[in-house]
């Protein structure tokens, strides 16, 4: 049961779209409405705001790191084995590609 909770949390972390979050914070248009329509750092860069694109890239990379770090850090305490931690790494990536918060349309997974 703990492994399933870890996997769900990793998926939800992966579902955070930093392109949308950063664009809203900077008062930029939704990146899904211009350019390629992809919520990613390259599309945010099309606004001409390099800092926003850099924060998007950092946030998207950071959420993958965070999910795996948390899984590794707390796995032993909750009886989650190495396979469960590896599953978290895969699922955070799938959350990025198919985010629950945005109707399962997300990043390209570069």
VENCORPE-V215609 format. One line per field, one symbol per residue. ss: DSSP state (~ for helix, > for strand, _ for the rest). phi: phi as a letter, one per 30 degrees, with the letter a starting at -180 (. if undefined). Layout:
ss->???
phi->???
This chain:
ss->_~~~~~~~~~~~~~___~~~~~~~~~____~~~_______~~~~~____~~~~~~~~~~~~~~~~~~~~~~~~~~~~~___~~~~~~~~~~~~~~~~__~~~________
phi->.dddddddddddddddcddddddddcicddddcbhdiddbdddddddicdddddddddddddddddddeddddceddcicdddddddddddddddddbdddbhicbddid
